[in-house]
Amino acid sequence: MAARLAARAVSVKSSFRTRMLELAAGLDDIIALGRGDPDFETPPAIVAAGADALIGGYTHYSPPPGLPELREAIAFQLKLNNNVNYQANQIIVTNGAQEALLIAILALVDPGDEVVLQAPRFNAFDYMVKLAGGRIVDVPTLEEDDYALKAEAIGGVLTDRSKLLVIANPNNPTGGLTPRAELERIAKLAEAHDLLVISDEIYEKLLFGGAEHVSLAGLDGMGDRTVTVNGFSKAYAMTGWRVGYLAAPEWLMEAAVEIKHTLSICTPPALQRGALAALESGDAAVATMLAEYERRLELVLRRLDAMDISYGLPGGGMYVYVNISSTGLDAETFCLELLRREQVMVFPGTMFADPANQHIRITLLSPYDSMREALVRMERFVKAARGS
Ligand SMILES: Cc1ncc(COP(=O)(O)O)c(C=O)c1O
């Protein structure tokens, strides 16, 4: 019967994840540095706001684009922190950044349109573009650039079918952070080629070493051609709340709201109230979590240096993208064997649209002592692989 699936229900490459999870099911004492889900609990004030909202009657539909007070607060924050001018009526509150991305892609991509995606990347982008019938065009980002995106590389892949550029900044899985000067070049390129852009900024609050994050929509000429996507999952440890948003030019709003309504009617309003509390009072909790991620990052980089293993220095996010080619193993074998022999779970670059099969993603999302133990195990494994 599988032959009767619709053509758009293209198969995704989830088989490797399944293999890892099956293997893990038979093992004890696993240290999981695989999924991008913070080990912290959602800050209590946010949980309380969500619970109060449920008790207080936020138990019905909200307007499809979201609660007015949350849309106002998001527009205000975007102006204050990101230097971008959106009115509240240009915001749609979504079920995670994931739904925001899908809405934007469904609203913008026609069959045959070329969509430019940085590689490596969060591979949900691939499935969404395929659902819309678009054609994916890769722009590689490189270890030697710490995985920052380069305007020149984008320019090199554009054709007259190129319609949309989707970037995540900072990026998952690499932590690549594209700096202002390069974003300005990308903005000029987008104008010159009449490209639309989706800028996924879900890691914008998780920046290392005081780095600067720049919202693409705030750059000259970009406001009317950029959809900004963001969410609460990562910075506020709210992955299970499923609240995110998109901020879009006015010309896109009616179509985007219609798609949002079709997909899910609205985002659960009590959870939207939790997101409002995050915006109003979550900054201190984010700073505390970020300080701990940075401490873990230093540990990981120190241990990788000691193993003589190279990586791109992440500018932000929750990940380190590590080049394990010097071990003589390909990345998928490395991940399976590291799990089997040392009970440490990390994911290979092949799960992130990186065909090289030479990289792994290590998350910074386990307690410090577990991370230290994971790195001791990894070092033992690397030494054994190198036969030393
Ligand atoms: C770049 C990027 N965008 C979006 C998402 C999805 O986030 P959400 O939980 O808000 O749907 C992720 C999750 O890993 C991500 O890495």
PDBQT file of the ligand as one rigid body, heavy atoms in Angstrom, charges set to zero:
ROOT
HETATM    1  C1  LIG A 401      17.114  26.053  13.583  1.00  0.00    +0.000 C 
HETATM    2  C2  LIG A 401      15.902  25.524  14.246  1.00  0.00    +0.000 A 
HETATM    3  N1  LIG A 401      14.699  26.053  13.956  1.00  0.00    +0.000 NA
HETATM    4  C3  LIG A 401      13.572  25.606  14.526  1.00  0.00    +0.000 A 
HETATM    5  C4  LIG A 401      13.597  24.582  15.448  1.00  0.00    +0.000 A 
HETATM    6  C5  LIG A 401      12.295  24.117  16.041  1.00  0.00    +0.000 C 
HETATM    7  O1  LIG A 401      12.028  24.822  17.212  1.00  0.00    +0.000 OA
HETATM    8  P1  LIG A 401      10.623  24.754  17.964  1.00  0.00    +0.000 P 
HETATM    9  O2  LIG A 401      10.807  23.848  19.140  1.00  0.00    +0.000 OA
HETATM   10  O3  LIG A 401      10.368  26.181  18.397  1.00  0.00    +0.000 OA
HETATM   11  O4  LIG A 401       9.608  24.271  17.007  1.00  0.00    +0.000 OA
HETATM   12  C6  LIG A 401      14.817  23.991  15.787  1.00  0.00    +0.000 A 
HETATM   13  C7  LIG A 401      14.863  22.866  16.738  1.00  0.00    +0.000 C 
HETATM   14  O5  LIG A 401      15.851  22.185  16.914  1.00  0.00    +0.000 OA
HETATM   15  C8  LIG A 401      15.996  24.477  15.183  1.00  0.00    +0.000 A 
HETATM   16  O6  LIG A 401      17.206  23.972  15.476  1.00  0.00    +0.000 OA
ENDROOT
TORSDOF 0
